[in-house]
C-alpha cells in the first residue's frame, strides 16, 4: 500500500501534501519573520492582534484544517461589519499566503471569502458652519491643535500621517509627506490652499500631544458630531465640488486613480457651499 509522507507529492494528483503544523506555531514563526521587515509599530501590533484572535478562535487546529467557510463563520460570530472584515483580511491574508509559500497549506482559505455587502451610506462630512465653529473653538480654547485640524480639513492629510509630521515638512512648496510617513508608503506633495496657509501661520503643535482628549473637548464645545475619517471626507467633497476635477482631487488625496474617489467620496455639496468652505480664514 502506498504511504504518504509529510511534504511528499501525491502521485495521483501531483499536488504537494502540506507540512503539518499547528496554527499557533505557524503564527509564531510568521511574527518572527515580520520583525525584520521594518513595519510601523501600529501595523505590527494590528497584525499580532488579529492573528492572536485567529489562534484563539481556532485553538488546537493545524493550518491545513482551516477552511474558507470556517473563517466566514468566525466573521459572522464576531458580528463584524464589512469595513472591519476588510481590515482583518488585510492582516491575516498575507499570513495564509506565507503559509502557502512555506508549504504548510496548499491554498489560502482567505481566497474567495464571501463578505457582507458594503455599507452604501453616505460618508459623513462637516458643513462650512460646523468647520468654522470647530476652528473658532480651537482658536480660543486650544490654538496649538489648529495645525492638526486644518491639515485634515483643508489638505485631506490622514490623522495618522499628521501625527508623523513636523514643521520641517511644511514649506512654501507644499506639505511633504515622505514615504515612511504616508499610509501607503508612497511619497506625495500636498498643495497648501490659501486659507490653509493663513491658518498654518498661526503655528501650534505638530505633532500634538494628548490629541484625543483635547480633540474631544473641542468637539463637545463646538457641538459637532465626529465620524470616521470625517476631516478627510470633508476635504475631498469640498475640493471636488470647488475644482470640479476628480483627477486633481484624487492626486491631492494620494490615490493612484479616481476609482476610490467615486467609491468613498461621493460629491455631497454644491459649488456655493464649497466656496463658503474655502473662504474660512482665521
BELSUL-V983855 format. One record per residue. N is the residue number from 1. RES is the residue in three letters. PHI is phi in whole degrees, -180 to 180 (* if undefined). OMEGA is omega in degrees with one decimal (999 if undefined). Layout:
# BELSUL-V983855
n=N res=RES phi=PHI omega=OMEGA
n=N res=RES phi=PHI omega=OMEGA
This chain:
# BELSUL-V983855
n=1 res=UNK phi=* omega=-179.8
n=2 res=UNK phi=-72 omega=179.1
n=3 res=UNK phi=-110 omega=179.3
n=4 res=UNK phi=-93 omega=177.5
n=5 res=UNK phi=-116 omega=179.5
n=6 res=UNK phi=-60 omega=179.1
n=7 res=UNK phi=82 omega=-178.0
n=8 res=UNK phi=-84 omega=178.7
n=9 res=UNK phi=-106 omega=173.4
n=10 res=UNK phi=-75 omega=-175.1
n=11 res=UNK phi=-66 omega=-176.8
n=12 res=UNK phi=-92 omega=-176.8
n=13 res=UNK phi=-100 omega=-178.3
n=14 res=UNK phi=63 omega=177.7
n=15 res=UNK phi=-99 omega=-178.3
n=16 res=UNK phi=-76 omega=179.0
n=17 res=UNK phi=-81 omega=-175.2
n=18 res=UNK phi=-62 omega=169.4
n=19 res=UNK phi=-82 omega=-172.8
n=20 res=UNK phi=-66 omega=179.2
n=21 res=UNK phi=-156 omega=179.0
n=22 res=UNK phi=-70 omega=-179.7
n=23 res=UNK phi=-60 omega=-177.9
n=24 res=UNK phi=-63 omega=178.7
n=25 res=UNK phi=-67 omega=179.3
n=26 res=UNK phi=-64 omega=179.3
n=27 res=UNK phi=-63 omega=179.0
n=28 res=UNK phi=-60 omega=180.0
n=29 res=UNK phi=-68 omega=179.8
n=30 res=UNK phi=-65 omega=179.3
n=31 res=UNK phi=-61 omega=176.7
n=32 res=UNK phi=-61 omega=179.6
n=33 res=UNK phi=-67 omega=-177.7
n=34 res=UNK phi=-73 omega=-178.0
n=35 res=UNK phi=-61 omega=-177.8
n=36 res=UNK phi=-93 omega=-175.9
n=37 res=UNK phi=-104 omega=175.9
n=38 res=UNK phi=55 omega=177.8
n=39 res=UNK phi=-77 omega=173.1
n=40 res=UNK phi=-65 omega=-178.2
n=41 res=UNK phi=-57 omega=-178.1
n=42 res=UNK phi=-65 omega=179.7
n=43 res=UNK phi=-67 omega=179.8
n=44 res=UNK phi=-64 omega=178.7
n=45 res=UNK phi=-65 omega=178.7
n=46 res=UNK phi=-65 omega=177.9
n=47 res=UNK phi=-59 omega=-179.0
n=48 res=UNK phi=-64 omega=-179.4
n=49 res=UNK phi=-62 omega=-177.3
n=50 res=UNK phi=-69 omega=177.4
n=51 res=UNK phi=-71 omega=175.6
n=52 res=UNK phi=-66 omega=177.6
n=53 res=UNK phi=-64 omega=176.9
n=54 res=UNK phi=-61 omega=-179.4
n=55 res=UNK phi=-66 omega=179.6
n=56 res=UNK phi=-66 omega=-178.0
n=57 res=UNK phi=-69 omega=-178.5
n=58 res=UNK phi=-115 omega=-177.4
n=59 res=UNK phi=-58 omega=177.3
n=60 res=UNK phi=84 omega=-178.3
n=61 res=UNK phi=-82 omega=171.4
n=62 res=UNK phi=-91 omega=-175.0
n=63 res=UNK phi=-55 omega=-174.8
n=64 res=UNK phi=-71 omega=179.6
n=65 res=UNK phi=-86 omega=-177.6
n=66 res=UNK phi=-82 omega=-178.3
n=67 res=UNK phi=-109 omega=178.2
n=68 res=UNK phi=-61 omega=-179.1
n=69 res=UNK phi=-65 omega=178.6
n=70 res=UNK phi=-66 omega=178.6
n=71 res=UNK phi=-68 omega=176.8
n=72 res=UNK phi=-61 omega=177.9
n=73 res=UNK phi=-64 omega=177.5
n=74 res=UNK phi=-61 omega=179.5
n=75 res=UNK phi=-62 omega=179.8
n=76 res=UNK phi=-64 omega=-179.7
n=77 res=UNK phi=-63 omega=179.6
n=78 res=UNK phi=-75 omega=179.6
n=79 res=UNK phi=70 omega=-177.0
n=80 res=UNK phi=-74 omega=174.4
n=81 res=UNK phi=-79 omega=-177.5
n=82 res=UNK phi=-58 omega=-177.5
n=83 res=UNK phi=-63 omega=178.7
n=84 res=UNK phi=-69 omega=178.9
n=85 res=UNK phi=-61 omega=177.8
n=86 res=UNK phi=-60 omega=179.3
n=87 res=UNK phi=-66 omega=179.5
n=88 res=UNK phi=-66 omega=179.7
n=89 res=UNK phi=-63 omega=179.0
n=90 res=UNK phi=-66 omega=-179.3
n=91 res=UNK phi=-99 omega=-177.0
n=92 res=UNK phi=-89 omega=178.8
n=93 res=UNK phi=-60 omega=177.8
n=94 res=UNK phi=-61 omega=177.3
n=95 res=UNK phi=-63 omega=-179.3
n=96 res=UNK phi=-69 omega=174.4
n=97 res=UNK phi=-64 omega=176.4
n=98 res=UNK phi=-65 omega=177.9
n=99 res=UNK phi=-63 omega=175.9
n=100 res=UNK phi=-64 omega=-179.8
n=101 res=UNK phi=-61 omega=-179.5
n=102 res=UNK phi=-82 omega=178.5
n=103 res=UNK phi=65 omega=172.3
n=104 res=UNK phi=-83 omega=176.8
n=105 res=UNK phi=-139 omega=-179.7
n=106 res=UNK phi=-90 omega=178.8
n=107 res=UNK phi=-154 omega=-178.5
n=108 res=UNK phi=-77 omega=178.0
n=109 res=UNK phi=-72 omega=178.5
n=110 res=UNK phi=-86 omega=176.7
n=111 res=UNK phi=-73 omega=178.5
n=112 res=UNK phi=81 omega=177.3
n=113 res=UNK phi=-60 omega=176.0
n=114 res=UNK phi=-87 omega=-176.0
n=115 res=UNK phi=-102 omega=175.5
n=116 res=UNK phi=-63 omega=176.7
n=117 res=UNK phi=-63 omega=-179.1
n=118 res=UNK phi=-66 omega=177.2
n=119 res=UNK phi=-67 omega=-177.1
n=120 res=UNK phi=-95 omega=178.8
n=121 res=UNK phi=-67 omega=-177.0
n=122 res=UNK phi=-68 omega=177.2
n=123 res=UNK phi=-65 omega=-178.8
n=124 res=UNK phi=-79 omega=177.3
n=125 res=UNK phi=-138 omega=175.4
n=126 res=UNK phi=-87 omega=170.0
n=127 res=UNK phi=-80 omega=176.8
n=128 res=UNK phi=-57 omega=178.7
n=129 res=UNK phi=-65 omega=178.9
n=130 res=UNK phi=-68 omega=177.7
n=131 res=UNK phi=-63 omega=-179.9
n=132 res=UNK phi=-60 omega=180.0
n=133 res=UNK phi=-67 omega=-179.8
n=134 res=UNK phi=-62 omega=-178.1
n=135 res=UNK phi=-72 omega=177.5
n=136 res=UNK phi=-64 omega=178.8
n=137 res=UNK phi=-65 omega=179.0
n=138 res=UNK phi=-62 omega=-179.7
n=139 res=UNK phi=-58 omega=-176.1
n=140 res=UNK phi=-88 omega=-174.4
n=141 res=UNK phi=-104 omega=-174.9
n=142 res=UNK phi=-152 omega=-174.8
n=143 res=UNK phi=-63 omega=-179.2
n=144 res=UNK phi=-69 omega=178.4
n=145 res=UNK phi=-90 omega=-177.0
n=146 res=UNK phi=-58 omega=179.2
n=147 res=UNK phi=-59 omega=179.2
n=148 res=UNK phi=-61 omega=-177.6
n=149 res=UNK phi=-69 omega=-174.3
n=150 res=UNK phi=-73 omega=176.5
n=151 res=UNK phi=-66 omega=177.5
n=152 res=UNK phi=-76 omega=-175.2
n=153 res=UNK phi=-78 omega=-172.8
n=154 res=UNK phi=-107 omega=176.4
n=155 res=UNK phi=-134 omega=178.0
n=156 res=UNK phi=70 omega=178.6
n=157 res=UNK phi=-71 omega=-179.6
n=158 res=UNK phi=-64 omega=-179.9
n=159 res=UNK phi=-54 omega=-178.7
n=160 res=UNK phi=-69 omega=177.1
n=161 res=UNK phi=-73 omega=178.6
n=162 res=UNK phi=-60 omega=-179.4
n=163 res=UNK phi=-70 omega=177.7
n=164 res=UNK phi=-105 omega=-178.1
n=165 res=UNK phi=-92 omega=168.4
n=166 res=UNK phi=-137 omega=-173.7
n=167 res=UNK phi=-65 omega=177.7
n=168 res=UNK phi=-67 omega=-179.5
n=169 res=UNK phi=-82 omega=-178.4
n=170 res=UNK phi=-114 omega=-178.7
n=171 res=UNK phi=-129 omega=178.1
n=172 res=UNK phi=-67 omega=-179.3
n=173 res=UNK phi=-87 omega=179.7
n=174 res=UNK phi=142 omega=179.1
n=175 res=UNK phi=-97 omega=-176.2
n=176 res=UNK phi=-89 omega=178.1
n=177 res=UNK phi=-102 omega=-176.9
n=178 res=UNK phi=-72 omega=-175.8
n=179 res=UNK phi=-57 omega=-176.7
n=180 res=UNK phi=-77 omega=176.7
n=181 res=UNK phi=-103 omega=-178.4
n=182 res=UNK phi=-84 omega=178.9
n=183 res=UNK phi=-60 omega=-175.6
n=184 res=UNK phi=-88 omega=-177.8
n=185 res=UNK phi=69 omega=178.9
n=186 res=UNK phi=-108 omega=-179.6
n=187 res=UNK phi=-66 omega=173.7
n=188 res=UNK phi=-149 omega=177.8
n=189 res=UNK phi=-114 omega=-174.6
n=190 res=UNK phi=-96 omega=-179.5
n=191 res=UNK phi=-69 omega=175.8
n=192 res=UNK phi=-100 omega=178.5
n=193 res=UNK phi=-68 omega=-177.0
n=194 res=UNK phi=-59 omega=-178.5
n=195 res=UNK phi=-69 omega=177.2
n=196 res=UNK phi=-65 omega=178.8
n=197 res=UNK phi=-58 omega=179.7
n=198 res=UNK phi=-66 omega=178.5
n=199 res=UNK phi=-67 omega=-177.7
n=200 res=UNK phi=-69 omega=177.2
n=201 res=UNK phi=-65 omega=178.3
n=202 res=UNK phi=-77 omega=-179.9
n=203 res=UNK phi=62 omega=-173.7
n=204 res=UNK phi=127 omega=-176.5
n=205 res=UNK phi=-90 omega=178.1
n=206 res=UNK phi=-147 omega=-0.2
n=207 res=UNK phi=-80 omega=-179.9
n=208 res=UNK phi=-81 omega=175.7
n=209 res=UNK phi=-97 omega=178.2
n=210 res=UNK phi=49 omega=-173.8
n=211 res=UNK phi=-55 omega=-172.7
n=212 res=UNK phi=-61 omega=-178.8
n=213 res=UNK phi=-64 omega=-179.5
n=214 res=UNK phi=-69 omega=-179.6
n=215 res=UNK phi=-65 omega=179.9
n=216 res=UNK phi=-65 omega=179.0
n=217 res=UNK phi=-64 omega=178.2
n=218 res=UNK phi=-67 omega=-180.0
n=219 res=UNK phi=-59 omega=-179.3
n=220 res=UNK phi=-64 omega=-178.8
n=221 res=UNK phi=-64 omega=179.7
n=222 res=UNK phi=-77 omega=179.5
n=223 res=UNK phi=57 omega=175.8
n=224 res=UNK phi=-121 omega=179.3
n=225 res=UNK phi=-93 omega=-179.3
n=226 res=UNK phi=-94 omega=178.1
n=227 res=UNK phi=-139 omega=-177.8
n=228 res=UNK phi=-61 omega=177.5
n=229 res=UNK phi=54 omega=-171.6
n=230 res=UNK phi=-65 omega=-179.8
n=231 res=UNK phi=-68 omega=179.3
n=232 res=UNK phi=-68 omega=176.1
n=233 res=UNK phi=-62 omega=179.8
n=234 res=UNK phi=-61 omega=179.1
n=235 res=UNK phi=-57 omega=-175.4
n=236 res=UNK phi=-59 omega=-177.3
n=237 res=UNK phi=-69 omega=-179.4
n=238 res=UNK phi=-74 omega=177.8
n=239 res=UNK phi=-67 omega=179.9
n=240 res=UNK phi=-65 omega=-179.3
n=241 res=UNK phi=-67 omega=-175.9
n=242 res=UNK phi=-79 omega=-175.5
n=243 res=UNK phi=-93 omega=178.7
n=244 res=UNK phi=64 omega=-178.2
n=245 res=UNK phi=-130 omega=177.6
n=246 res=UNK phi=-57 omega=179.9
n=247 res=UNK phi=-63 omega=-179.4
n=248 res=UNK phi=-66 omega=179.3
n=249 res=UNK phi=-65 omega=178.7
n=250 res=UNK phi=-61 omega=179.2
n=251 res=UNK phi=-63 omega=-179.7
n=252 res=UNK phi=-64 omega=180.0
n=253 res=UNK phi=-78 omega=-178.8
n=254 res=UNK phi=87 omega=177.7
n=255 res=UNK phi=-88 omega=-179.8
n=256 res=UNK phi=-74 omega=178.2
n=257 res=UNK phi=-151 omega=-176.4
n=258 res=UNK phi=-93 omega=-177.4
n=259 res=UNK phi=-60 omega=-179.9
n=260 res=UNK phi=-67 omega=179.4
n=261 res=UNK phi=-60 omega=-178.0
n=262 res=UNK phi=-76 omega=178.4
n=263 res=UNK phi=-79 omega=-170.9
n=264 res=UNK phi=-112 omega=-174.7
n=265 res=UNK phi=-126 omega=178.9
n=266 res=UNK phi=-64 omega=-176.3
n=267 res=UNK phi=-66 omega=-175.6
n=268 res=UNK phi=-114 omega=-172.9
n=269 res=UNK phi=-127 omega=179.6
n=270 res=UNK phi=-92 omega=176.9
n=271 res=UNK phi=-60 omega=-179.4
n=272 res=UNK phi=-63 omega=178.0
n=273 res=UNK phi=-65 omega=179.1
n=274 res=UNK phi=-65 omega=178.2
n=275 res=UNK phi=-62 omega=179.2
n=276 res=UNK phi=-67 omega=-179.9
n=277 res=UNK phi=-63 omega=-176.1
n=278 res=UNK phi=-76 omega=176.8
n=279 res=UNK phi=-99 omega=-179.9
n=280 res=UNK phi=-83 omega=-179.6
n=281 res=UNK phi=-120 omega=175.5
n=282 res=UNK phi=-71 omega=999
